[in-house]
Amino acid sequence: MLPLLSLGLSLSFAAVLATPVLLDIFPGAKQRGRGVHVPLYRREMSEGMRRREMNTGAIGLGDALDVTYNVLIQVGETSTPVVLDTGSADLWVLSSACSTDCFSTTVPLYPVATFQATGLAVQLMYGDSQTGTHADGPIGKDTAGLANFSLDSQYFAAISSTNTSVLQTGSAGIFGLGFPLNSVIWNQLLSAQYPRQKRDVTRSNFATRIFPDLSFLSRSAPLATRQSTSPPSVSDVLATFSTNGPLISRLASTGILTFPGVTITLQRDTVDVGGNQGMLSIGELPSGLSEDNLTWVPLRGYTVSQGGLPAPADSPTEVYPLTWEIPIDDVFFDGQKLPRSNLSASNISLSALIDTGNSLMRGPQDVIQNIIDILGGNKYPCADAHTLGFQIGGKLFTVDPRDFGTQAFTNEDDVCTPSLASTDPPGHGFLYSWSLGDPFLKSVLATFYYGNLTYPSHDQPRIGLLSTVPADAAQQLKDAVNYANISLGGNLPATSEAAPTGTLAPASTNANGVPQAHESGVAPSPSASSAGVGAGGVSVPMPILLGVTIISALCSTLLTSV
């Protein structure tokens, strides 16, 4: 999701949840067993092992046709799948009180009977000026966790009204992995704890997006030594990270994680099923990898003049990140360096949000149009291997040509459209020009390192990337299209895989040590990745579902204040 305050789940296809209901809606769909297998590792602990040795875990990812990726999370007594979203920072689940488009026979809703309400409510919005949907409901707390981890008194929103499409994509909410400053719920709690005498909200260039207002903070001593009417100091605010912040940042800030970070790999369930094995690793890198394997880049810090958090009195040089935003050196298409956008101010350096909640790659309108012009239009033969690359930290990270586009809904079976969309230029709010969503993240292993949340200069927050695109990706794309033409009636495969509920055996790895996904149930295509074990999923002909317009995605710009 991009930084907005509502959930821009503008997916215009009808139903993509991999259930028998799908087969009823689309009679041509068949249970082919072409599922992608995702590992769910649980470390077995003996009674004598210390808590410190339980600070790592991993959980497999579900996949709704590469549009959303979800994980199973436990909230209270309810285990339910939620969309994994590095572009936002809030946890919300659909509750039993939801009255708008919330009926589901397959996804458990959170029972409000166990909810500890705060008396506060929130409206979460996601998207940009062209999208933007909402999820509304009360803020409260309950026990929440996933993999090996569980925390008491975790704040989240129990959604009672929404126009999002999470149920159609097999999920019941959103799991934001962002920073407290980017959390709408955290901002609401802060406003309630320290009522503001005035509200000086800076609005960005589209009406629904609100940038967080941190200007009322004081650099003076903690509140305990001042009058209760004084504004909170930065130190007061930092103290709330470990109590009121998002789930993963609480784990990081309280020292529960030896390695305060998460690593994400996304599998491919369309075009050529396989690729990386969908997995969220918490508290350590996946087995076989070290920090030296990754290209590390720092996050953009937002100064006070840019609307960021002031530095605390005891560390006056601190600059805090707001979201998972990293610098980009340059952008390349088919080996050609693209000119910079003319739509943003020259003093704003080029950067990108790394966003698992975005099903597309969103960039400046003029740069996107440049790419379309090079393509010769918004459609191209699916077998053409186009390469979109982002130079990051001095290294070029390309998007696998199998992930660059999706099959178009036309009379021509082998026509694809690029997975691109234009977005609002930076300025008067968040400063990134690109939001690199799932097509990019299927081509890399990405580690999101929180570092020291209260004193980032002590341990810098950053992102580590490892390209997982094979050298013969172009040939694998051609093989996959040829296989589809010969064996699948011209339709590229598309599958949906629910978040796993049991422990699966580890998969084998590629040359970089990254676990690989594997098709099952039928003979794989000539280009399919090998390795792995697991159960099947639902497969449907690509044009039926993916040919319908995808108006970008499930989590795009989180509005970071209320």
matplotlib code that plots the C-alpha trace (Angstrom):
import matplotlib.pyplot as plt

x = [0.0, 1.2, 1.2, -2.5, -5.0, -7.4, -7.2, -7.1, -8.3, -9.5, -9.5, -12.2, -12.3, -15.2, -13.9, -10.3, -10.5, -9.4, -12.5, -15.1, -17.2, -14.8, -15.5, -19.3, -18.8, -16.5, -17.5, -14.4, -12.2, -10.8, -9.0, -5.7, -3.5, -0.9, -0.4, 2.7, 4.0, 5.0, 6.9, 5.7, 8.6, 8.1, 11.1, 10.6, 11.6, 12.4, 11.2, 14.6, 15.2, 15.3, 12.9, 15.8, 16.1, 12.5, 13.1, 12.9, 10.2, 8.8, 5.4, 4.3, 2.4, -0.9, -1.4, -4.5, -3.3, -0.3, -2.6, -2.4, -0.2, -1.4, -0.3, -2.2, -2.3, -3.8, -6.0, -7.5, -8.9, -9.3, -6.7, -7.4, -5.4, -4.5, -2.7, 1.0, 1.7, 5.0, 3.4, 1.3, 1.7, -1.7, -3.3, -7.0, -9.4, -13.0, -15.1, -18.4, -20.0, -19.2, -22.3, -21.0, -19.9, -18.4, -20.2, -17.8, -18.1, -14.3, -12.6, -13.1, -14.3, -13.0, -15.6, -16.2, -17.0, -13.3, -12.4, -11.1, -12.4, -10.6, -13.5, -11.6, -12.4, -10.5, -11.0, -8.2, -7.7, -5.4, -4.5, -3.7, -5.8, -7.0, -7.9, -8.9, -11.2, -12.0, -12.0, -13.8, -14.1, -13.2, -9.7, -9.1, -6.6, -6.3, -3.5, -2.1, 0.7, 2.1, 4.7, 6.5, 5.5, 2.6, 2.1, -0.6, -2.5, -1.8, -3.8, -5.7, -8.9, -12.0, -13.5, -17.3, -17.7, -15.6, -15.7, -12.4, -12.1, -10.0, -12.6, -12.5, -8.8, -8.9, -8.1, -9.9, -7.8, -4.4, -1.2, 1.0, 4.7, 5.5, 6.8, 4.8, 5.0, 3.2, 0.4, -3.0, -3.9, -0.7, -1.4, -5.0, -3.8, -1.2, -3.8, -6.0, -3.2, -1.9, -4.8, -3.5, -4.4, -4.5, -4.3, -2.0, -2.5, -0.5, -2.5, -0.8, -1.9, -4.9, -7.8, -7.9, -4.2, -3.1, 0.6, 1.3, 1.3, 4.3, 4.9, 3.3, 6.0, 8.4, 12.1, 11.9, 12.1, 9.7, 6.1, 6.5, 8.7, 6.4, 2.9, 0.2, -0.8, 2.6, 2.9, 4.6, 8.3, 9.9, 11.0, 7.4, 6.5, 9.3, 8.2, 4.9, 6.5, 6.9, 3.3, 1.1, 3.1, 2.4, 3.0, 6.4, 7.8, 6.8, 8.7, 11.7, 11.6, 11.3, 14.3, 12.4, 14.1, 17.8, 17.8, 15.2, 14.0, 11.8, 12.6, 10.0, 10.0, 7.0, 6.0, 4.6, 1.2, 0.6, 2.2, 4.9, 4.0, 7.0, 9.9, 10.7, 9.0, 6.6, 7.8, 7.9, 11.0, 11.0, 14.0, 16.7, 17.6, 16.4, 18.7, 21.8, 21.9, 24.0, 23.9, 26.9, 24.7, 22.5, 22.8, 21.9, 20.5, 19.4, 15.9, 15.0, 14.9, 12.4, 13.7, 11.5, 11.2, 9.9, 7.3, 9.3, 9.7, 12.0, 15.1, 15.1, 17.0, 19.6, 20.4, 19.8, 21.0, 18.5, 16.4, 13.6, 12.2, 8.4, 8.1, 10.1, 11.4, 14.9, 17.0, 17.1, 20.1, 18.4, 15.7, 16.3, 14.0, 15.3, 18.8, 18.0, 18.4, 15.2, 15.1, 14.1, 10.5, 9.7, 6.7, 8.7, 10.9, 14.6, 15.5, 13.6, 15.9, 14.7, 13.3, 10.9, 8.5, 9.0, 5.4, 4.1, 0.6, 0.8, 0.0, 1.6, 4.7, 3.6, 5.7, 5.7, 3.2, 5.7, 8.2, 5.4, 4.3, 7.9, 7.9, 4.6, 5.9, 9.0, 6.7, 4.7, 1.5, -0.1, 0.0, 2.8, 3.4, 3.6, 6.7, 8.7, 11.1, 11.1, 13.4, 12.6, 15.5, 16.1, 19.7, 19.8, 22.9, 25.0, 23.5, 20.9, 17.8, 15.7, 12.1, 11.8, 10.2, 7.7, 6.5, 6.6, 3.1, -0.1, -2.1, -4.7, -8.3, -8.4, -9.2, -5.4, -4.2, -0.6, -1.1, 0.1, -0.2, 2.6, 2.1, 2.6, 0.5, 1.1, 0.8, 0.9, 4.2, 6.1, 5.9, 3.8, 3.9, 5.7, 8.7, 9.0, 8.3, 7.9, 6.0, 7.6, 5.0, 4.7, 6.2, 9.4, 9.3, 8.8, 12.3, 14.1, 14.5, 13.9, 14.9, 13.2, 15.5, 14.0, 17.2, 16.9, 13.5, 14.1, 17.7, 18.2, 21.7, 22.7, 21.5, 20.3, 17.1, 17.6, 16.5, 18.6, 18.0, 19.1, 18.2, 16.6, 16.1, 17.7, 20.1, 17.7, 14.5, 13.8, 14.0, 11.9, 9.2, 9.3, 9.1, 6.1, 4.2, 4.9, 3.8, 0.6, -0.1, 0.4, -1.0, -3.4, -5.3, -3.2, -4.1, -1.2, -1.8, -3.1, -3.5, -4.6, -3.1, -4.5, -2.2, -0.8, -2.2, 0.3, 4.0, 5.6, 9.0, 11.7, 12.2, 15.5, 17.2, 18.5, 22.1, 21.7, 20.3, 16.7, 14.0, 12.1, 8.5, 7.3, 4.2, 2.5, -0.2, 0.6, 3.8, 5.4, 6.0, 9.5, 10.5, 9.0, 11.3, 12.1, 12.2, 9.8, 6.8, 3.2, -0.4, -2.4, -4.3, -7.0, -6.1, -8.1, -7.5, -5.7, -7.9, -11.0, -9.6, -6.5, -7.7, -10.1, -8.6, -6.6, -6.9, -3.8, -4.1, -4.5, -2.6, -1.1, -0.7, -1.5, -2.8, -0.5, -2.5, -6.1]
y = [0.0, 3.5, 6.1, 7.3, 6.8, 4.6, 1.2, 1.5, -1.9, -1.0, -4.5, -4.6, -8.2, -10.2, -13.0, -14.2, -16.3, -19.8, -21.7, -24.0, -20.8, -19.7, -22.9, -22.2, -18.6, -19.6, -23.0, -23.2, -23.2, -26.6, -27.9, -28.6, -28.9, -26.4, -25.0, -23.1, -24.5, -22.2, -23.3, -22.8, -23.5, -23.8, -24.2, -27.0, -25.9, -28.0, -27.2, -26.1, -23.6, -19.9, -17.3, -15.6, -18.7, -18.4, -15.0, -16.3, -17.7, -18.0, -18.3, -19.2, -16.8, -17.3, -15.8, -14.7, -14.7, -12.5, -9.6, -10.0, -12.0, -13.0, -14.6, -16.3, -14.1, -14.9, -12.1, -13.1, -16.6, -16.1, -17.3, -15.5, -14.5, -10.9, -9.1, -8.6, -4.9, -3.1, 0.1, 0.7, 0.3, -0.7, -4.0, -4.4, -7.3, -7.5, -8.1, -9.9, -6.4, -5.7, -4.9, -4.0, -6.7, -8.8, -12.1, -15.0, -18.7, -19.3, -16.5, -16.2, -12.8, -11.4, -11.7, -8.4, -10.1, -10.4, -6.9, -4.4, -1.1, 2.2, 4.4, 5.7, 5.0, 5.2, 5.5, 3.9, 4.8, 3.4, 4.5, 7.8, 10.4, 7.9, 5.2, 5.2, 3.0, 2.9, 0.6, 2.0, 0.7, 1.1, 0.9, -1.6, -4.3, -8.0, -10.6, -10.8, -12.8, -15.0, -17.7, -18.0, -14.6, -13.3, -10.0, -8.9, -5.6, -5.2, -2.2, -2.8, -1.8, -4.1, -3.1, -2.7, -1.0, -1.2, -1.1, -3.0, -6.3, -8.2, -11.0, -11.6, -12.1, -14.6, -12.3, -10.7, -7.6, -5.9, -6.5, -3.4, -3.8, -0.1, 2.3, 3.7, 7.3, 6.0, 4.3, 5.9, 3.9, 5.1, 8.7, 8.4, 6.9, 9.7, 12.4, 10.9, 10.7, 14.2, 16.3, 18.9, 22.5, 23.2, 21.1, 22.1, 19.4, 19.5, 18.1, 16.7, 17.1, 14.9, 15.5, 12.3, 12.0, 13.6, 13.9, 13.3, 16.5, 16.3, 20.0, 20.2, 18.2, 19.6, 18.8, 19.4, 16.9, 14.0, 14.7, 13.3, 16.3, 18.9, 20.2, 18.0, 20.7, 20.8, 19.3, 15.9, 15.8, 13.6, 11.3, 10.9, 10.0, 7.5, 5.7, 4.9, 2.9, -0.2, 0.0, 1.5, 0.7, -1.9, -5.5, -6.1, -2.7, -3.5, -6.8, -4.9, -2.0, -4.3, -6.3, -9.6, -9.9, -10.4, -9.4, -6.6, -7.3, -9.4, -10.9, -11.4, -13.5, -13.7, -16.6, -16.4, -17.8, -16.5, -16.6, -19.2, -20.7, -21.0, -18.8, -17.8, -19.6, -17.3, -16.8, -14.2, -14.7, -12.8, -12.2, -13.7, -14.1, -17.3, -20.3, -20.2, -16.4, -13.9, -10.1, -10.0, -11.6, -8.5, -5.0, -2.7, 0.8, 3.3, 4.5, 8.1, 10.1, 13.0, 16.1, 18.5, 20.8, 17.8, 17.0, 14.4, 13.8, 16.3, 14.9, 14.2, 16.5, 13.9, 13.1, 16.3, 14.9, 12.1, 11.9, 9.3, 7.4, 7.4, 4.4, 1.8, 4.3, 3.9, 5.9, 5.0, 5.8, 5.5, 3.5, 1.5, -0.1, -2.8, -1.5, 2.1, 4.6, 6.6, 10.3, 11.7, 12.9, 16.5, 16.3, 16.6, 19.3, 19.0, 19.2, 16.0, 13.0, 9.9, 7.3, 4.4, 2.8, -0.9, -2.1, -5.7, -4.4, -2.9, -5.3, -3.0, -0.9, 2.7, 5.6, 9.2, 9.6, 10.9, 8.1, 5.5, 7.0, 6.8, 3.1, 2.6, 4.6, 2.3, -0.7, 0.8, 0.8, -0.7, -4.3, -6.5, -10.2, -12.1, -14.0, -10.7, -10.5, -6.8, -5.8, -3.0, -2.3, -0.1, 0.8, 0.7, 1.1, 1.0, -2.4, -3.0, -4.9, -6.0, -7.2, -10.8, -10.5, -13.1, -10.6, -7.5, -8.0, -9.9, -11.5, -9.2, -10.0, -9.9, -12.3, -12.8, -15.3, -14.2, -10.5, -9.0, -5.6, -4.1, -4.2, -0.4, 2.6, 6.2, 7.9, 11.3, 13.2, 13.7, 16.8, 18.3, 14.9, 11.7, 12.2, 9.0, 8.9, 5.1, 2.4, -0.9, -3.5, -7.3, -7.6, -6.1, -8.1, -11.4, -10.7, -10.0, -11.3, -8.2, -7.7, -4.9, -4.0, -1.8, -1.1, 1.2, 2.7, 5.4, 6.3, 5.3, 6.7, 3.9, 1.2, 2.5, 1.2, -0.1, -2.5, -5.3, -6.7, -9.9, -10.4, -13.8, -13.4, -16.3, -15.6, -17.5, -15.7, -14.5, -18.1, -19.4, -16.8, -18.0, -21.6, -20.8, -19.1, -21.9, -24.5, -22.5, -22.3, -26.1, -27.5, -24.9, -23.6, -20.4, -19.4, -18.7, -20.4, -18.6, -20.1, -19.1, -20.5, -20.1, -19.2, -22.6, -23.9, -26.8, -27.3, -28.1, -29.6, -27.1, -26.6, -26.8, -23.5, -21.7, -20.7, -17.8, -19.9, -18.7, -21.3, -22.1, -22.7, -25.7, -26.7, -29.9, -32.3, -32.1, -32.2, -28.8, -26.7, -26.8, -23.6, -24.4, -24.1, -27.4, -28.3, -28.2, -30.1, -29.3, -29.3, -28.1, -24.9, -23.7, -22.9, -20.9, -19.8, -16.4, -14.2, -15.0, -13.2, -11.4, -9.9, -7.6, -4.2, -4.2, -0.6, -0.8, -2.3, -3.4, -1.2, 1.8, 5.0, 5.0, 8.4, 8.7, 10.8, 11.3]
z = [0.0, -0.6, 2.1, 2.3, 5.2, 3.5, 1.9, -1.9, -2.7, -6.1, -7.6, -10.2, -10.7, -9.3, -7.2, -6.9, -3.8, -4.4, -3.1, -4.7, -5.0, -7.8, -9.7, -9.6, -10.8, -13.6, -15.0, -17.1, -14.0, -13.0, -10.0, -11.6, -8.6, -9.8, -6.4, -5.2, -1.9, 0.8, 3.9, 7.4, 9.8, 13.5, 15.8, 18.2, 21.7, 24.7, 28.1, 29.2, 26.4, 27.4, 26.0, 24.2, 22.0, 20.8, 19.0, 15.5, 13.3, 9.8, 8.3, 4.7, 2.5, 0.7, -2.7, -4.6, -8.2, -7.4, -6.5, -2.7, -0.4, 3.1, 6.3, 9.1, 12.2, 15.6, 17.1, 20.4, 19.8, 16.1, 13.5, 10.2, 7.0, 6.6, 3.7, 4.3, 3.8, 4.1, 2.7, 5.8, 9.6, 11.0, 11.8, 11.2, 10.9, 9.8, 12.9, 13.6, 13.8, 10.2, 8.2, 4.8, 2.4, 5.2, 4.7, 4.3, 4.6, 4.5, 6.4, 10.1, 11.4, 14.7, 17.4, 19.1, 22.4, 23.2, 22.0, 24.6, 23.1, 23.8, 22.9, 19.8, 16.2, 13.0, 9.2, 7.3, 3.7, 1.1, -2.4, -4.2, -5.9, -8.4, -5.9, -2.2, -0.3, 3.4, 6.4, 9.4, 13.0, 16.6, 18.0, 20.8, 21.9, 22.3, 22.2, 18.7, 17.2, 14.4, 13.9, 17.3, 18.6, 20.6, 22.4, 24.9, 24.6, 20.9, 19.5, 16.2, 14.5, 14.5, 11.2, 11.0, 7.7, 4.5, 0.7, 0.4, -1.5, 1.1, 1.4, -2.4, -2.2, 0.6, 3.5, 6.5, 7.0, 6.7, 8.5, 8.3, 8.9, 8.9, 11.6, 14.4, 13.0, 9.9, 11.9, 12.0, 15.1, 16.9, 15.9, 17.3, 20.6, 20.9, 20.2, 22.9, 25.4, 24.7, 23.4, 21.0, 21.6, 17.9, 14.8, 12.0, 9.5, 6.3, 3.4, 0.4, -3.2, -3.0, -0.7, 1.4, 2.3, 5.5, 6.5, 10.2, 12.3, 14.7, 15.1, 18.6, 20.2, 22.8, 23.2, 26.9, 29.8, 30.0, 31.0, 34.5, 35.5, 33.9, 34.3, 32.8, 30.4, 28.8, 25.3, 25.2, 24.5, 21.8, 24.6, 25.7, 22.1, 21.7, 24.9, 23.2, 20.4, 22.6, 24.0, 21.3, 18.1, 15.4, 16.2, 14.5, 15.6, 19.2, 18.9, 17.6, 20.1, 23.1, 22.3, 21.8, 18.4, 18.4, 14.7, 14.6, 11.1, 8.8, 5.4, 2.7, -0.5, -2.8, -5.0, -8.5, -9.1, -12.6, -16.0, -15.0, -11.6, -9.3, -8.5, -4.9, -2.1, -0.3, 3.2, 6.0, 8.3, 11.6, 13.8, 11.5, 7.9, 6.1, 6.6, 4.5, 4.0, 5.7, 5.8, 3.5, 0.7, 0.6, -0.9, 2.0, 1.5, 4.2, 4.5, 3.8, 7.0, 7.2, 8.8, 10.9, 7.8, 5.8, 8.5, 10.4, 14.1, 15.9, 17.5, 21.3, 23.6, 24.4, 20.8, 18.8, 15.4, 15.1, 11.9, 11.8, 8.8, 8.2, 5.9, 4.0, 1.4, -0.1, -2.6, -6.3, -8.4, -11.8, -13.7, -16.8, -19.4, -21.8, -21.0, -21.7, -18.9, -18.5, -18.1, -14.7, -14.2, -14.9, -12.5, -9.2, -7.8, -8.7, -5.0, -4.2, -4.6, -6.4, -4.0, -3.9, -1.4, -1.2, -0.8, -0.6, -0.5, -4.0, -6.9, -9.5, -10.0, -9.7, -10.9, -12.3, -15.0, -17.6, -16.9, -17.1, -20.4, -21.7, -21.0, -22.8, -25.8, -26.0, -25.9, -28.7, -26.7, -23.6, -25.0, -26.1, -27.0, -23.7, -25.0, -25.4, -22.4, -21.3, -18.4, -16.1, -13.7, -10.7, -9.8, -6.0, -3.9, -7.1, -8.2, -10.8, -9.6, -12.6, -12.6, -13.9, -17.4, -16.2, -13.7, -15.8, -17.2, -17.0, -19.8, -21.3, -21.7, -25.5, -28.4, -28.7, -26.1, -26.0, -25.4, -22.1, -20.5, -18.3, -14.5, -14.4, -13.2, -12.7, -9.3, -7.7, -7.8, -4.5, -2.4, 0.4, 2.1, 1.3, -1.0, -3.0, -6.8, -7.1, -5.3, -6.1, -5.4, -5.9, -9.5, -8.1, -4.9, -6.7, -8.2, -5.0, -1.5, 0.7, 4.3, 6.2, 9.1, 11.8, 13.7, 16.7, 16.5, 19.2, 18.3, 14.6, 14.6, 17.0, 14.6, 11.2, 9.8, 6.3, 3.6, 2.2, -1.3, -3.1, -6.7, -7.4, -11.2, -13.0, -15.9, -18.3, -17.2, -20.7, -22.1, -19.2, -20.2, -23.8, -22.7, -20.4, -23.2, -25.6, -23.0, -22.5, -26.2, -26.7, -23.5, -21.9, -24.9, -24.9, -21.4, -19.1, -15.7, -12.7, -9.3, -5.8, -2.7, 0.8, 3.7, 5.0, 8.3, 8.9, 9.0, 5.7, 4.9, 3.9, 0.1, -1.7, -2.7, -5.7, -6.3, -3.9, -1.1, -1.5, -1.0, -4.2, -4.9, -6.8, -8.8, -7.8, -9.0, -12.7, -14.7, -14.5, -17.6, -19.1, -17.4, -14.0, -11.0, -9.3, -5.6, -2.7, -1.5, -0.6, -1.5, -4.5, -5.1, -7.5, -11.1, -13.6, -17.2, -16.9, -19.0, -16.9, -13.9, -14.6, -17.9, -16.1, -15.2, -12.0, -10.8, -8.6, -5.5, -2.4, -0.3, -1.7, 0.2, 3.8, 5.1, 8.1, 10.4, 11.5]

ax = plt.figure().add_subplot(projection="3d")
ax.plot(x, y, z, "-o")
ax.set_aspect("equal")
plt.show()
